[in-house]
Amino acid sequence: MPLLVPAIPPAALLVLLVAYLPPAVVLSRIDAVQQRLPNPWVAGMTAAVTAGLLLASVADPSVRGSLRGALVIAVVLGLGAVLVALAAPPLLGMGDAKTVPVVMLMSTALGGEVLIGAILGIAVLGGVVGAAVLIASGRAGQRFPFGPVLLAGPFLGLLASPLVAGALGSA
């Protein structure tokens, strides 16, 4: 059975590469070294991606149709992540929670299959990294920088989107 590749709006892909990727690399490095995601970097990345997607929606009507829904999903999941970070800080750091909206916004702007793939990819990769940290440290509850896994979400979603499209029977 051939894999179905969902249509990815080129303008959203450009935003991913120009506005999302550079700060995601910097934030991943900072989180890997310092286990924190600085607010100015997260805010700048969120502003750049949002502005880029708004400009993309002017240039490409295919982005415009999904942008409103992407913003709603980003805000709802972001608020949920902040509530989890406030209620159970060992489960999710506040920096990670504040990064969720831009990751979900970018993933959703790339398409529904990419969003589903991103969420699944983050869960699987986070579990694998968590298990590796548990095995390496030999103790439960060992914290690790989750930012790089979270920030990889849109790219994991792009990789997984053909599988998701095939499972959903769409493309």
ROGU-816235 format. One record per residue: residue number from 1; residue in three letters; x, y, z of N, C-alpha, C in turn. Coordinates in Angstrom, 1 decimal, padded with zeros to 4 digits. Layout:
% residues N
MARFI   seq   type     n.xx     n.yy     n.zz    ca.xx    ca.yy    ca.zz     c.xx     c.yy     c.zz
MARFI   NUM    ALA        X        Y        Z        X        Y        Z        X        Y        Z
...
This chain:
% residues 171
MARFI   seq   type     n.xx     n.yy     n.zz    ca.xx    ca.yy    ca.zz     c.xx     c.yy     c.zz
MARFI     1    MET    000.8   -001.2    000.0    000.0    000.0    000.0    000.9    001.2    000.0
MARFI     2    PRO    000.7    002.1   -001.0    001.6    003.3   -001.0    001.2    004.3    000.1
MARFI     3    LEU    002.2    005.0    000.6    001.9    006.1    001.6    001.3    007.3    000.9
MARFI     4    LEU    000.2    007.8    001.5   -000.4    009.0    001.0    000.2    010.2    001.7
MARFI     5    VAL    000.7    011.1    000.8    001.4    012.3    001.4    000.4    013.5    001.3
MARFI     6    PRO    000.0    014.0    002.5   -001.0    015.1    002.5   -000.4    016.3    001.9
MARFI     7    ALA   -001.3    017.2    001.4   -000.9    018.5    000.9   -000.4    019.4    002.0
MARFI     8    ILE    000.8    019.9    001.9    001.4    020.8    002.8    001.4    022.2    002.2
MARFI     9    PRO    000.8    023.2    002.7    000.8    024.5    002.1    002.3    025.1    002.1
MARFI    10    PRO    002.8    025.4    000.9    004.2    025.9    000.7    004.5    027.1    001.6
MARFI    11    ALA    003.5    028.0    001.7    003.8    029.2    002.6    004.0    028.8    004.0
MARFI    12    ALA    003.2    027.8    004.5    003.4    027.4    005.9    004.7    026.7    006.1
MARFI    13    LEU    005.1    025.9    005.1    006.5    025.3    005.1    007.6    026.3    005.1
MARFI    14    LEU    007.4    027.4    004.4    008.4    028.5    004.5    008.5    029.1    005.8
MARFI    15    VAL    007.3    029.3    006.5    007.3    029.9    007.8    008.0    028.9    008.8
MARFI    16    LEU    007.8    027.6    008.6    008.5    026.6    009.4    010.0    026.7    009.3
MARFI    17    LEU    010.5    026.9    008.1    011.9    026.9    007.9    012.6    028.3    008.3
MARFI    18    VAL    011.8    029.4    008.1    012.4    030.7    008.3    012.1    031.2    009.7
MARFI    19    ALA    010.9    031.1    010.2    010.5    031.7    011.5    010.6    030.7    012.6
MARFI    20    TYR    010.4    029.5    012.4    010.3    028.5    013.5    011.6    027.8    013.7
MARFI    21    LEU    012.3    027.3    012.7    013.5    026.5    012.9    014.6    027.2    013.6
MARFI    22    PRO    015.0    028.4    013.1    016.2    029.0    013.8    016.0    029.2    015.3
MARFI    23    PRO    014.9    029.8    015.8    014.8    029.9    017.3    014.6    028.5    017.9
MARFI    24    ALA    014.0    027.6    017.2    013.8    026.2    017.8    015.2    025.6    018.1
MARFI    25    VAL    016.1    025.8    017.2    017.4    025.2    017.4    018.1    025.9    018.6
MARFI    26    VAL    018.0    027.2    018.7    018.6    027.9    019.8    018.0    027.5    021.1
MARFI    27    LEU    016.6    027.4    021.2    015.9    027.0    022.4    016.3    025.6    022.8
MARFI    28    SER    016.4    024.7    021.8    016.7    023.3    022.1    018.1    023.3    022.8
MARFI    29    ARG    019.0    024.0    022.2    020.4    024.0    022.8    020.4    024.6    024.2
MARFI    30    ILE    019.7    025.7    024.4    019.6    026.3    025.8    019.0    025.3    026.8
MARFI    31    ASP    017.9    024.7    026.3    017.2    023.7    027.2    018.1    022.5    027.5
MARFI    32    ALA    018.8    022.0    026.5    019.7    020.9    026.7    020.8    021.2    027.7
MARFI    33    VAL    021.3    022.4    027.7    022.4    022.8    028.6    021.9    023.3    029.9
MARFI    34    GLN    020.9    024.2    029.9    020.5    024.8    031.2    019.1    024.4    031.7
MARFI    35    GLN    018.5    023.5    031.0    017.1    023.0    031.4    016.2    024.2    031.7
MARFI    36    ARG    016.1    025.1    030.7    015.2    026.2    030.8    014.9    026.7    029.4
MARFI    37    LEU    013.8    027.3    029.2    013.4    027.9    027.9    013.1    029.4    028.2
MARFI    38    PRO    014.0    030.2    027.9    013.9    031.7    028.3    012.7    032.3    027.6
MARFI    39    ASN    011.9    033.1    028.4    010.7    033.7    027.9    011.0    034.6    026.7
MARFI    40    PRO    012.0    035.4    026.7    012.2    036.3    025.5    012.3    035.5    024.2
MARFI    41    TRP    013.0    034.3    024.2    013.2    033.5    023.1    011.8    032.9    022.7
MARFI    42    VAL    011.1    032.4    023.7    009.8    031.7    023.4    008.8    032.8    022.8
MARFI    43    ALA    008.8    033.9    023.4    007.9    035.0    023.0    008.3    035.5    021.6
MARFI    44    GLY    009.6    035.6    021.3    010.0    036.1    020.0    009.7    035.0    018.9
MARFI    45    MET    009.9    033.8    019.2    009.5    032.7    018.3    008.0    032.7    018.0
MARFI    46    THR    007.2    032.8    019.1    005.8    032.8    018.9    005.3    034.0    018.1
MARFI    47    ALA    005.9    035.2    018.3    005.6    036.4    017.5    006.0    036.2    016.1
MARFI    48    ALA    007.2    035.7    015.8    007.7    035.5    014.5    006.8    034.5    013.7
MARFI    49    VAL    006.5    033.4    014.3    005.7    032.4    013.7    004.3    032.9    013.4
MARFI    50    THR    003.7    033.6    014.4    002.3    034.1    014.2    002.3    035.2    013.1
MARFI    51    ALA    003.3    036.1    013.1    003.4    037.1    012.0    003.6    036.4    010.7
MARFI    52    GLY    004.5    035.4    010.6    004.8    034.7    009.4    003.6    034.0    008.8
MARFI    53    LEU    002.8    033.4    009.7    001.6    032.7    009.2    000.5    033.7    008.8
MARFI    54    LEU    000.4    034.9    009.5   -000.5    035.9    009.0   -000.1    036.4    007.7
MARFI    55    LEU    001.2    036.7    007.4    001.6    037.1    006.1    001.4    036.0    005.1
MARFI    56    ALA    001.7    034.8    005.5    001.4    033.6    004.6    000.0    033.5    004.2
MARFI    57    SER   -000.9    033.8    005.1   -002.4    033.7    004.8   -002.8    034.8    003.8
MARFI    58    VAL   -002.1    035.9    003.8   -002.4    036.9    002.8   -002.0    036.5    001.4
MARFI    59    ALA   -000.8    035.8    001.4   -000.2    035.4    000.1   -000.9    034.1   -000.4
MARFI    60    ASP   -001.3    033.2    000.5   -001.7    031.9    000.1   -003.0    031.6    000.8
MARFI    61    PRO   -004.2    031.7    000.1   -005.5    031.4    000.7   -005.6    030.0    001.3
MARFI    62    SER   -004.8    029.0    000.9   -004.9    027.7    001.5   -004.4    027.8    003.0
MARFI    63    VAL   -003.6    028.7    003.4   -003.2    028.9    004.7   -004.3    029.6    005.5
MARFI    64    ARG   -004.9    030.6    004.9   -005.9    031.4    005.5   -007.0    030.5    006.1
MARFI    65    GLY   -007.4    029.5    005.4   -008.6    028.7    005.8   -008.3    027.9    007.1
MARFI    66    SER   -007.1    027.5    007.3   -006.8    026.7    008.5   -006.2    027.6    009.7
MARFI    67    LEU   -005.8    028.8    009.4   -005.1    029.6    010.4   -006.0    029.9    011.6
MARFI    68    ARG   -007.3    030.2    011.4   -008.2    030.5    012.5   -008.3    029.3    013.5
MARFI    69    GLY   -008.5    028.1    012.9   -008.5    026.9    013.7   -007.2    026.6    014.4
MARFI    70    ALA   -006.1    026.9    013.7   -004.8    026.7    014.3   -004.6    027.6    015.5
MARFI    71    LEU   -005.0    028.8    015.4   -004.9    029.7    016.5   -005.7    029.2    017.7
MARFI    72    VAL   -006.9    028.8    017.5   -007.8    028.3    018.5   -007.1    027.0    019.2
MARFI    73    ILE   -006.7    026.1    018.4   -006.0    024.9    018.9   -004.8    025.2    019.7
MARFI    74    ALA   -004.0    026.2    019.2   -002.8    026.6    019.9   -003.1    027.2    021.3
MARFI    75    VAL   -004.1    028.0    021.4   -004.5    028.7    022.6   -005.1    027.7    023.6
MARFI    76    VAL   -006.0    026.8    023.1   -006.6    025.8    024.0   -005.6    024.8    024.6
MARFI    77    LEU   -004.7    024.3    023.7   -003.7    023.3    024.2   -002.7    024.1    025.1
MARFI    78    GLY   -002.4    025.3    024.7   -001.4    026.1    025.5   -001.9    026.3    026.9
MARFI    79    LEU   -003.2    026.7    027.0   -003.8    026.9    028.3   -003.8    025.6    029.1
MARFI    80    GLY   -004.2    024.5    028.4   -004.1    023.2    029.1   -002.8    022.9    029.6
MARFI    81    ALA   -001.7    023.2    028.8   -000.4    022.9    029.3    000.0    023.7    030.5
MARFI    82    VAL   -000.4    025.0    030.5    000.0    025.9    031.6   -000.7    025.4    032.9
MARFI    83    LEU   -002.0    024.9    032.7   -002.7    024.4    033.9   -002.0    023.1    034.4
MARFI    84    VAL   -001.5    022.3    033.5   -000.8    021.1    034.0    000.5    021.5    034.7
MARFI    85    ALA    001.2    022.5    034.1    002.5    022.9    034.7    002.2    023.5    036.1
MARFI    86    LEU    001.1    024.2    036.3    000.8    024.8    037.6    000.3    023.8    038.6
MARFI    87    ALA   -000.5    022.8    038.1   -001.0    021.8    039.0    000.0    020.7    039.4
MARFI    88    ALA    000.9    020.4    038.4    001.8    019.3    038.6    003.2    019.6    038.0
MARFI    89    PRO    003.9    020.5    038.6    005.2    020.9    038.0    006.2    019.8    037.7
MARFI    90    PRO    006.2    018.7    038.4    007.1    017.6    038.0    006.8    017.0    036.7
MARFI    91    LEU    005.5    017.1    036.2    005.1    016.5    035.0    005.5    017.4    033.8
MARFI    92    LEU    005.4    018.7    033.9    005.7    019.6    032.8    006.2    020.9    033.3
MARFI    93    GLY    007.3    021.4    032.8    007.9    022.6    033.3    007.1    023.8    032.6
MARFI    94    MET    007.2    024.9    033.3    006.4    026.1    032.8    007.0    026.6    031.4
MARFI    95    GLY    008.3    026.5    031.2    008.9    026.8    029.9    008.3    026.0    028.8
MARFI    96    ASP    008.2    024.7    029.1    007.7    023.8    028.1    006.2    024.1    027.8
MARFI    97    ALA    005.5    024.4    028.9    004.0    024.8    028.8    003.9    026.0    027.9
MARFI    98    LYS    004.8    027.0    028.1    004.7    028.3    027.3    005.1    028.1    025.9
MARFI    99    THR    005.8    027.0    025.6    006.2    026.7    024.3    005.2    025.9    023.5
MARFI   100    VAL    004.3    025.2    024.2    003.3    024.4    023.5    002.5    025.2    022.5
MARFI   101    PRO    002.0    026.4    022.8    001.2    027.1    021.7    001.9    027.3    020.4
MARFI   102    VAL    003.1    027.7    020.4    003.8    027.9    019.1    004.0    026.6    018.4
MARFI   103    VAL    004.3    025.5    019.1    004.5    024.2    018.5    003.2    023.7    017.9
MARFI   104    MET    002.1    023.9    018.6    000.8    023.5    018.1    000.4    024.4    016.9
MARFI   105    LEU    000.6    025.6    017.0    000.2    026.6    015.9    001.0    026.2    014.6
MARFI   106    MET    002.3    026.0    014.7    003.0    025.6    013.6    002.6    024.3    013.0
MARFI   107    SER    002.4    023.3    013.9    002.0    022.0    013.4    000.6    022.0    012.8
MARFI   108    THR   -000.3    022.7    013.3   -001.7    022.8    012.8   -001.7    023.5    011.5
MARFI   109    ALA   -000.8    024.6    011.3   -000.8    025.3    010.1   -000.3    024.5    008.9
MARFI   110    LEU    000.5    023.4    009.3    001.0    022.5    008.2   -000.1    021.5    007.8
MARFI   111    GLY   -001.1    021.3    008.6   -002.2    020.4    008.2   -002.6    019.5    009.4
MARFI   112    GLY   -003.8    019.0    009.3   -004.4    018.2    010.4   -003.6    016.9    010.6
MARFI   113    GLU   -003.1    016.3    009.5   -002.3    015.1    009.6   -001.0    015.4    010.3
MARFI   114    VAL   -000.4    016.6    010.0    000.8    017.0    010.7    000.6    017.2    012.2
MARFI   115    LEU   -000.5    017.8    012.5   -000.8    018.0    013.9   -000.9    016.7    014.7
MARFI   116    ILE   -001.7    015.8    014.1   -001.8    014.5    014.8   -000.4    013.8    014.9
MARFI   117    GLY    000.3    013.8    013.8    001.6    013.2    013.7    002.6    013.9    014.7
MARFI   118    ALA    002.5    015.2    014.9    003.3    015.9    015.9    003.0    015.5    017.3
MARFI   119    ILE    001.7    015.4    017.6    001.3    015.0    019.0    001.8    013.6    019.3
MARFI   120    LEU    001.6    012.7    018.3    002.0    011.3    018.5    003.5    011.2    018.6
MARFI   121    GLY    004.2    012.0    017.7    005.7    011.9    017.7    006.3    012.5    018.9
MARFI   122    ILE    005.7    013.5    019.5    006.2    014.1    020.7    006.0    013.1    021.9
MARFI   123    ALA    004.9    012.4    021.9    004.6    011.4    022.9    005.5    010.3    022.9
MARFI   124    VAL    005.7    009.7    021.6    006.6    008.6    021.5    008.1    009.0    021.8
MARFI   125    LEU    008.6    010.0    021.1    010.0    010.4    021.4    010.2    010.8    022.8
MARFI   126    GLY    009.2    011.5    023.4    009.4    011.9    024.9    009.4    010.6    025.7
MARFI   127    GLY    008.6    009.6    025.4    008.7    008.3    026.2    010.0    007.6    026.0
MARFI   128    VAL    010.5    007.6    024.8    011.8    007.0    024.5    012.9    007.7    025.3
MARFI   129    VAL    012.9    009.0    025.2    014.0    009.8    025.9    013.8    009.6    027.4
MARFI   130    GLY    012.6    009.6    027.9    012.4    009.4    029.3    012.8    008.0    029.8
MARFI   131    ALA    012.6    007.0    029.0    013.0    005.7    029.3    014.5    005.6    029.3
MARFI   132    ALA    015.2    006.2    028.4    016.6    006.2    028.3    017.2    006.9    029.5
MARFI   133    VAL    016.6    008.0    029.9    017.1    008.8    031.1    016.9    007.9    032.3
MARFI   134    LEU    015.8    007.2    032.4    015.5    006.4    033.6    016.5    005.2    033.7
MARFI   135    ILE    016.8    004.6    032.5    017.8    003.5    032.5    019.2    004.1    032.8
MARFI   136    ALA    019.6    005.2    032.2    020.9    005.8    032.5    021.1    006.3    033.9
MARFI   137    SER    020.1    006.9    034.5    020.2    007.4    035.8    019.9    006.4    036.9
MARFI   138    GLY    019.1    005.4    036.6    018.8    004.4    037.6    017.8    004.8    038.6
MARFI   139    ARG    017.1    006.0    038.4    016.2    006.4    039.4    015.0    007.1    038.7
MARFI   140    ALA    013.8    006.8    039.3    012.6    007.4    038.8    012.5    008.8    039.1
MARFI   141    GLY    011.8    009.6    038.3    011.6    011.0    038.6    012.7    011.9    038.2
MARFI   142    GLN    013.7    011.3    037.5    014.8    012.2    037.0    014.3    013.1    035.9
MARFI   143    ARG    014.5    014.4    036.1    014.1    015.3    035.1    015.0    015.4    033.9
MARFI   144    PHE    014.5    015.7    032.8    015.3    015.9    031.6    014.8    017.0    030.7
MARFI   145    PRO    015.6    017.6    029.9    015.1    018.7    029.1    014.1    018.2    028.0
MARFI   146    PHE    012.8    018.6    028.2    011.8    018.1    027.2    011.6    019.1    026.1
MARFI   147    GLY    012.2    020.3    026.2    012.1    021.3    025.1    012.5    020.8    023.8
MARFI   148    PRO    013.7    020.2    023.6    014.1    019.7    022.3    013.1    018.7    021.7
MARFI   149    VAL    012.5    017.9    022.5    011.5    016.9    022.0    010.2    017.7    021.6
MARFI   150    LEU    009.8    018.6    022.4    008.6    019.4    022.1    008.8    020.2    020.8
MARFI   151    LEU    009.9    020.9    020.7    010.2    021.7    019.6    010.4    021.0    018.3
MARFI   152    ALA    010.7    019.7    018.4    010.8    018.8    017.2    009.4    018.5    016.6
MARFI   153    GLY    008.3    018.8    017.4    007.0    018.4    017.0    006.6    018.6    015.6
MARFI   154    PRO    006.7    019.8    015.0    006.3    020.0    013.6    007.1    019.1    012.6
MARFI   155    PHE    008.3    018.9    012.9    009.1    018.0    012.0    008.8    016.6    012.2
MARFI   156    LEU    008.5    016.1    013.4    008.0    014.8    013.7    006.7    014.6    013.0
MARFI   157    GLY    005.8    015.6    013.0    004.5    015.6    012.4    004.6    015.5    010.8
MARFI   158    LEU    005.6    016.2    010.3    005.8    016.1    008.8    006.3    014.6    008.5
MARFI   159    LEU    007.1    014.1    009.3    007.6    012.7    009.0    006.5    011.7    009.2
MARFI   160    ALA    005.6    011.9    010.2    004.5    010.9    010.4    003.3    011.2    009.6
MARFI   161    SER    003.2    012.3    009.0    001.9    012.7    008.3    001.5    011.7    007.2
MARFI   162    PRO    002.4    011.1    006.4    001.9    010.1    005.5    001.3    008.9    006.2
MARFI   163    LEU    001.8    008.5    007.3    001.3    007.3    008.0   -000.1    007.7    008.6
MARFI   164    VAL   -000.2    008.9    009.1   -001.5    009.4    009.7   -002.5    009.5    008.5
MARFI   165    ALA   -002.1    010.1    007.4   -003.0    010.2    006.3   -003.5    008.8    005.8
MARFI   166    GLY   -002.6    007.9    005.8   -002.9    006.5    005.4   -003.9    005.9    006.4
MARFI   167    ALA   -003.7    006.1    007.6   -004.5    005.6    008.7   -005.9    006.2    008.6
MARFI   168    LEU   -006.0    007.5    008.3   -007.3    008.2    008.2   -007.9    008.0    006.9
MARFI   169    GLY   -007.2    007.5    005.9   -007.7    007.4    004.5   -007.9    008.7    003.8
MARFI   170    SER   -007.1    009.7    004.2   -007.1    011.0    003.5   -005.8    011.2    002.8
MARFI   171    ALA   -005.8    012.3    002.1   -004.6    012.8    001.4   -004.9    013.8    000.4
